[in-house]
């Protein structure tokens, strides 16, 4: 893609009017159990059920005056489990959001 924002930009001093853009690139659960389909009308699972819970976040800090990227961070958290617990999806989202938030430099 020609218009892709670079993901490895050195941090700069943030002007007061900078804009933080946050996007969720992927969020959800996926059934990861191995399955076969020996007949055209029936699918069989092999082994224990397994689930992937994933959350992929990106945050970009942009200077709106000239469109330059001041800083960016991206993190994907994935948890694999044998139980279909909705709390694991919440844990993956919290892990990804805390990793993105800790990537930004501390200004004190």
C-alpha positions in Angstrom: 0.0 0.0 0.0 1.3 3.4 -0.9 -0.5 5.4 1.8 0.5 3.2 4.7 1.6 5.0 7.9 5.1 3.9 9.0 5.1 1.9 12.2 8.6 2.7 13.4 8.8 6.5 13.8 11.2 8.1 16.3 9.2 10.0 19.0 9.2 13.8 18.8 8.0 16.6 21.1 4.2 16.6 21.0 2.6 19.9 20.1 -0.6 20.7 22.1 -2.8 20.2 19.1 -1.7 16.7 18.2 -4.4 14.1 17.5 -4.4 10.5 18.8 -6.0 8.0 16.4 -6.8 4.6 17.8 -8.0 1.7 15.7 -8.9 -1.9 16.4 -7.5 -4.0 13.5 -8.8 -7.3 14.8 -11.0 -8.4 17.7 -12.8 -11.6 18.5 -12.5 -15.3 19.0 -11.9 -18.2 16.6 -12.5 -21.9 16.9 -9.1 -23.4 16.4 -10.0 -27.1 16.8 -8.6 -29.3 14.0 -11.4 -30.6 11.8 -11.8 -32.8 8.8 -14.6 -33.0 6.3 -14.5 -36.6 4.8 -18.1 -36.2 3.5 -19.4 -33.2 1.7 -22.3 -32.8 4.2 -20.5 -33.5 7.6 -17.6 -32.0 9.4 -15.8 -33.7 12.3 -13.6 -32.1 15.0 -10.5 -33.9 16.1 -9.3 -33.7 19.7 -10.3 -31.2 22.3 -11.9 -27.9 21.3 -9.5 -25.0 21.3 -10.2 -21.3 21.0 -8.0 -18.3 20.0 -9.0 -15.0 21.6 -7.3 -12.0 19.9 -7.2 -8.2 20.0 -5.0 -6.2 17.7 -4.7 -2.4 18.4 -2.9 0.4 16.8 -2.5 4.0 18.1 -1.0 6.8 16.0 -0.2 10.3 17.2 -0.5 12.9 14.3 0.3 16.6 14.0 -2.8 17.9 12.3 -1.0 21.0 10.8 1.3 19.1 8.5 0.1 15.5 8.8 3.4 14.2 10.2 3.3 11.1 12.4 4.8 11.9 15.8 4.6 8.4 17.3 2.8 5.1 16.8 2.4 1.8 18.6 0.8 -1.5 17.6 0.2 -4.6 19.7 -1.6 -7.9 19.1 -2.5 -10.0 22.1 -3.6 -13.6 21.5 -4.7 -16.1 24.1 -5.3 -19.8 23.3 -7.5 -21.8 25.6 -9.6 -25.0 25.7 -12.5 -23.2 27.3 -14.8 -20.7 25.5 -14.8 -18.2 28.3 -15.7 -14.6 27.3 -13.5 -13.2 30.1 -10.4 -14.3 28.1 -11.4 -12.0 25.2 -11.6 -9.2 27.8 -8.2 -10.1 29.1 -6.7 -10.0 25.6 -8.1 -6.6 25.0 -6.8 -5.3 28.3 -3.3 -6.7 27.6 -3.2 -5.1 24.1 -4.4 -1.7 25.4 -2.0 -1.6 28.3 0.9 -2.5 26.0 0.0 0.3 23.5 -0.4 2.8 26.4 2.9 1.9 27.9 4.7 2.2 24.5 4.2 6.0 24.5 6.9 8.0 26.2 6.2 9.4 29.6 6.1 13.2 29.6 6.7 14.6 33.1 
